[in-house]
Amino acid sequence: MLADKRRTYFVNIKGNREGISKDTTKLLDYFKTGQPTDSYTENIQNEVELIRDDNDKCIKFSMKT
């Protein structure tokens, strides 16, 4: 665990998927392609888009000042 209580996970999206759940497989596919395939990965995509949009607004604002 990092000092700020975050955790870092290393994921091999091309690894052997034997024995992992369908949900985990869908998540790995999302990591690989960036394309959501179910409601869970669609929610992740929506959050990513919100964060990117917010970061773009912050960057534009800081460039104006």
Secondary structure as UniProt FT lines:
FT   TURN            3..4
FT   TURN            13..14
FT   TURN            18..19
FT   HELIX           22..33
FT   HELIX           39..64
//
